[in-house]
Amino acid sequence: MKSTSIVASLGILSIVLLACTSANADDHGLTVSVVASTVPANGDVNPYGTAIAPITKGKLHAGDILVSNFNNSANLQGTGTTIVQISPKGDVSLFAQIDPTKLPGPCPGGVGLTTALAALRSGWVIVGSLPTTDGTSATAQAGCLIVLNSMGETVETISNAQINGPWDMTSVDTGKGAVLFVTNVLNGTVAGNGALVNQGTVLRIVLDTFGKARPEVESMTVIGSGFSERTDPAALVIGPTGLGLDDDGRLYVADSLNNRIAVIHNAVLRQSSAGTGTTVSQGGTLNDPLGLAISHEDLIATVNGNDGFLVITRPNGTQVFTKLLDSSGTPPGAGALFGLVFARERLYFVDDATNTLNVAR
């Protein structure tokens, strides 16, 4: 861990971590509250992705939280088309509603917005699509990445054979461009018909945005491969999900089916696959980790798909804190938590059981 103050980066969460000696410590004052509903006027539900707007431009307002919806108003998975924008005070507006018939490029299957969501300092917003026609994995198709401008208008799609079910994403701005890291979960899963396959990937995409009318792809490199994945009637598909990059270029991956956090070293520069990476932490209070976020102090926050808990893990693998965030469903907290993001002294997360954006502080 870096030597700078944890308190400065995490507020009350830092007090929690400094006080905790085990993963079973109490909350130490950590509170969770609802910021706003994520349901737009068209009725889309199942919020998945989260991203913080880094600048004020067009419709974007710096510090607001963007949320992508995976389901339509009929609650069919892989059919959601909207991104909402929510201020820290709870003001809600529609950032984008994407028309599958008017995409500016190929996107096999159409639009079903996933947890893969990034907002860049250049004003571009990029979201993943893993679409279905009827909400079932039998009709799932490869999808694409959809690029929107700061007004929420689609300007291009990023699609090729390496993008196959983009499920989650993290990014880093480089000044003249950006680097995206994307998990892909459809390699062999539909054909597997529920059987476990080990073909999930992590793809690095380098974008040139400097002075461009739209981002240009400079390179694509598979830096992670062989991750476990399978289709699932309740979750559509389960596979490598949350991603987070630390300041030293280590990319952390929530390897859901193996109940672990993995790390891929030298993620920004490596030219070959690291396979399934190195295990940082496995088991313990992890229980199907889905969403993942990295704090300024390289603390790893994950949310469990099987029981609704937040787990904080140190880079050495020590799980230092847990907090129940959702207790709905059967079993409690099942499949409710996906996207999460640190902002100042807060941790924002979506709860798709309640269709809300929440905050822990």
Secondary structure, DSSP 8 states (H G I E B T S, - for coil): --SS-HHHHHTHHHHHHHH-SSTT---TT--EEEEEE---TT--EEEEEEEE--S-BTTB-TT-EEEEEEE-TT--BT---EEEEE-TT--EEEEEE--GGG-SS--TT---EEEEEEE-TTS-EEEEE---SSSSGGG----EEEEE-TTS-EEEEE--TT-SSEEEEEEEE-SSEEEEEEEE--TTHHHHTTS-EEEEEEEEEEEE-TT-SS-EEEEEEEEEEEEEEEEETTTEEESEEEEEE-TTS-EEEEEGGGTEEEEETTTTT--S--TT-EEEEESTT-SSEEEEEE-TT--EEEEETTT-EEEEE-TTS-EEEEEE----TTTTTTT-EEEEEEETTEEEEEETTTTEEEEE-
